[in-house]
Amino acid sequence: MTENSYDYLIVGAGIVGLTVAHELKTRFPAARIGILDKEANAGVHASGRNSGVLHCGIYYGSDTLKAKVCAVGATRMMGFAQEHGIPCSKSGKVIVATSDKELPTVERLLNNAAENGIRAWRIDEKELMEIEPYAARGPAAIYSPDTAVIDSRAVVNRLTVLLEQQGVQFLWRNGFKKIGGPGEIVTDQGKLSYGYLFNCAGAYADVVAKNFGLAEEYALVPFKGIYWKLRPEAEHLVRANIYPVPDIDLPFLGVHLTRVISGDVYVGPTAIPALGRENYGLIEGIRPLEAMEVGYRLAGMYLSNRHNFRHMAHLEISKYLKHNFVAAAQRLLPSITSEDMIPTPKAGIRPQLVNLREGKLEMDYIFQHTEHSTHVLNAISPAFTSSFAFAEMIVNSSKVG
Ligand SMILES: Cc1cc2nc3c(=O)[nH]c(=O)nc-3n(C[C@H](O)[C@H](O)[C@H](O)COP(=O)(O)OP(=O)(O)OC[C@H]3O[C@@H](n4cnc5c(N)ncnc54)[C@H](O)[C@@H]3O)c2cc1C
């Protein structure tokens, strides 16, 4: 075997690529494993830019892949945190209904919890006030005691060091460009060969997969999550996590309040249609060709109005204006004022796939395979929470599993 050849080659050093490497190293300790990433270190994109919440799994129907790996993944992630001294706290969360229209969804979430074996229950106003004294009072509320917060960057950094110590080779600034031949790829820095390849390239996973003749029916629509923060004088308004009842037909949870592991309270994220896979600022990260392609797709979704896209897009884009963002936060925390919210540079992009044949947003994880490769598509939330169990599922689904 030459220096540039690997038994297993993984594209992408986000949490999915790292946990797949961890899973492979556990199963095949002697294997030569390489991870390539176009960046200079791990977790530069979604895995280092998320809310840091370990979800309990209440949002997902029992027939979904998400439901199968979310709760078990959270438990494994908490175990990893404990073993490696990574800050993590099972602080719990409330989901607050603010209108009668949300009651059927409340029932559906409780039903998911029952079917998925998750601890979550309805609480009355008095109990809500004991858990989150400043939360909005509405017709119903749910308490999830097992929701946790974690330092997601610390997880990524620790896993990277651990894998390096175990002999996994990281190939930084080594972006996948195209297929070179059977069992061979071309990167920014030359050619690499492999026995089996795992595509875990996050927002670019569809692009990489298309090189293998896969993912033809999918296109990526990036949704940007921006956050505000509570000023220190207002942080006492939130003890842990306050979430709205989500629109169950969309893969987003709605603006929420999270006391992250550092103690800061973040408000967000939005789900603003973005013009690029790395369009983190207003115009930062926009590449003209990609922007045209994404803009065309967004225009199509706007015109077809599937998933009530037009209403959602207007609502989300309006959150670029602070007073609209404050209004979304006030639904959950009525006493919050505009002065209580301060800007933060934190922003992430969801690598959301749209199914072009069916014209719908994909809600679940997707795997596709060739004889010698597995492609992880639509690794949207809660892929961070799920990751250790998700990686096991990914490897099991592959030809090497
Ligand atoms: C705003 C926001 C909040 C979220 N909050 C939560 C949360 O609270 N809890 C939760 O569980 N999940 C959350 N998520 C989801 C979660 O962060 C992601 O699902 C998860 O991080 C996806 O991991 P990944 O490894 O697939 O992607 P990434 O972390 O994006 O990693 C993909 C990697 O592939 C690399 N790459 C891309 N193209 C190439 C190429 N051509 N060649 C080589 N390398 C390449 C990239 O540089 C990157 O490092 C959130 C997401 C967002 C955007």
The ligand as an SDF file (V2000), in Angstrom:
LIG
                    3D

 53 58  0  0  0  0  0  0  0  0999 V2000
  -27.6930   26.8250   12.8020 C   0  0  0  0  0  0  0  0  0  0  0  0
  -27.6360   25.3650   13.0940 C   0  0  0  0  0  0  0  0  0  0  0  0
  -27.9700   24.8860   14.3680 C   0  0  0  0  0  0  0  0  0  0  0  0
  -27.9500   23.5110   14.6230 C   0  0  0  0  0  0  0  0  0  0  0  0
  -28.2210   23.0720   15.8830 N   0  0  0  0  0  0  0  0  0  0  0  0
  -28.1110   21.7450   16.1520 C   0  0  0  0  0  0  0  0  0  0  0  0
  -28.2890   21.2700   17.4780 C   0  0  0  0  0  0  0  0  0  0  0  0
  -28.5100   22.0330   18.4140 O   0  0  0  0  0  0  0  0  0  0  0  0
  -28.2020   19.9220   17.6910 N   0  0  0  0  0  0  0  0  0  0  0  0
  -27.9430   19.0330   16.6850 C   0  0  0  0  0  0  0  0  0  0  0  0
  -27.9100   17.8390   16.9290 O   0  0  0  0  0  0  0  0  0  0  0  0
  -27.7430   19.4780   15.4140 N   0  0  0  0  0  0  0  0  0  0  0  0
  -27.7940   20.8010   15.1490 C   0  0  0  0  0  0  0  0  0  0  0  0
  -27.5520   21.2550   13.8870 N   0  0  0  0  0  0  0  0  0  0  0  0
  -27.2150   20.2690   12.8470 C   0  0  0  0  0  0  0  0  0  0  0  0
  -25.7780   19.7940   12.9370 C   0  0  0  0  0  0  0  0  0  0  0  0
  -24.8790   20.8300   13.2720 O   0  0  0  0  0  0  0  0  0  0  0  0
  -25.3760   19.1690   11.6070 C   0  0  0  0  0  0  0  0  0  0  0  0
  -26.3840   18.2650   11.2220 O   0  0  0  0  0  0  0  0  0  0  0  0
  -24.0590   18.4150   11.6900 C   0  0  0  0  0  0  0  0  0  0  0  0
  -23.0610   19.2350   12.2270 O   0  0  0  0  0  0  0  0  0  0  0  0
  -23.6720   17.9310   10.2990 C   0  0  0  0  0  0  0  0  0  0  0  0
  -22.3660   17.4150   10.3660 O   0  0  0  0  0  0  0  0  0  0  0  0
  -21.5740   17.0630    9.0460 P   0  0  0  0  0  0  0  0  0  0  0  0
  -20.3160   16.4330    9.4660 O   0  0  0  0  0  0  0  0  0  0  0  0
  -22.4710   16.3370    8.1250 O   0  0  0  0  0  0  0  0  0  0  0  0
  -21.3300   18.4720    8.3240 O   0  0  0  0  0  0  0  0  0  0  0  0
  -20.1900   19.5780    8.5190 P   0  0  0  0  0  0  0  0  0  0  0  0
  -19.9030   19.8540    9.9330 O   0  0  0  0  0  0  0  0  0  0  0  0
  -20.5970   20.7440    7.6710 O   0  0  0  0  0  0  0  0  0  0  0  0
  -18.8990   18.8910    7.9040 O   0  0  0  0  0  0  0  0  0  0  0  0
  -18.7240   18.6620    6.5310 C   0  0  0  0  0  0  0  0  0  0  0  0
  -17.2460   18.8190    6.2410 C   0  0  0  0  0  0  0  0  0  0  0  0
  -17.0240   18.4960    4.8710 O   0  0  0  0  0  0  0  0  0  0  0  0
  -16.0360   19.3510    4.3680 C   0  0  0  0  0  0  0  0  0  0  0  0
  -16.1350   19.3880    2.9120 N   0  0  0  0  0  0  0  0  0  0  0  0
  -17.1180   19.8900    2.1590 C   0  0  0  0  0  0  0  0  0  0  0  0
  -16.8510   19.7370    0.8660 N   0  0  0  0  0  0  0  0  0  0  0  0
  -15.6650   19.1030    0.7710 C   0  0  0  0  0  0  0  0  0  0  0  0
  -14.8640   18.6590   -0.3030 C   0  0  0  0  0  0  0  0  0  0  0  0
  -15.2300   18.8430   -1.5910 N   0  0  0  0  0  0  0  0  0  0  0  0
  -13.6920   18.0490   -0.0280 N   0  0  0  0  0  0  0  0  0  0  0  0
  -13.2790   17.8540    1.2530 C   0  0  0  0  0  0  0  0  0  0  0  0
  -14.0180   18.2650    2.3180 N   0  0  0  0  0  0  0  0  0  0  0  0
  -15.1990   18.8710    2.0830 C   0  0  0  0  0  0  0  0  0  0  0  0
  -16.3200   20.6830    5.0260 C   0  0  0  0  0  0  0  0  0  0  0  0
  -15.1970   21.5450    5.0160 O   0  0  0  0  0  0  0  0  0  0  0  0
  -16.7320   20.2340    6.4140 C   0  0  0  0  0  0  0  0  0  0  0  0
  -15.6510   20.2480    7.3150 O   0  0  0  0  0  0  0  0  0  0  0  0
  -27.5740   22.6100   13.5990 C   0  0  0  0  0  0  0  0  0  0  0  0
  -27.2160   23.1010   12.3300 C   0  0  0  0  0  0  0  0  0  0  0  0
  -27.2200   24.4550   12.0840 C   0  0  0  0  0  0  0  0  0  0  0  0
  -26.7990   24.9510   10.7460 C   0  0  0  0  0  0  0  0  0  0  0  0
  1  2  1  0
  2  3  1  0
  2 52  2  0
  3  4  2  0
  4  5  1  0
  4 50  1  0
  5  6  2  0
  6  7  1  0
  6 13  1  0
  7  8  2  0
  7  9  1  0
  9 10  1  0
 10 11  2  0
 10 12  1  0
 12 13  2  0
 13 14  1  0
 14 15  1  0
 14 50  1  0
 15 16  1  0
 16 17  1  0
 16 18  1  0
 18 19  1  0
 18 20  1  0
 20 21  1  0
 20 22  1  0
 22 23  1  0
 23 24  1  0
 24 25  2  0
 24 26  1  0
 24 27  1  0
 27 28  1  0
 28 29  2  0
 28 30  1  0
 28 31  1  0
 31 32  1  0
 32 33  1  0
 33 34  1  0
 33 48  1  0
 34 35  1  0
 35 36  1  0
 35 46  1  0
 36 37  1  0
 36 45  1  0
 37 38  2  0
 38 39  1  0
 39 40  1  0
 39 45  2  0
 40 41  1  0
 40 42  2  0
 42 43  1  0
 43 44  2  0
 44 45  1  0
 46 47  1  0
 46 48  1  0
 48 49  1  0
 50 51  2  0
 51 52  1  0
 52 53  1  0
M  END
$$$$
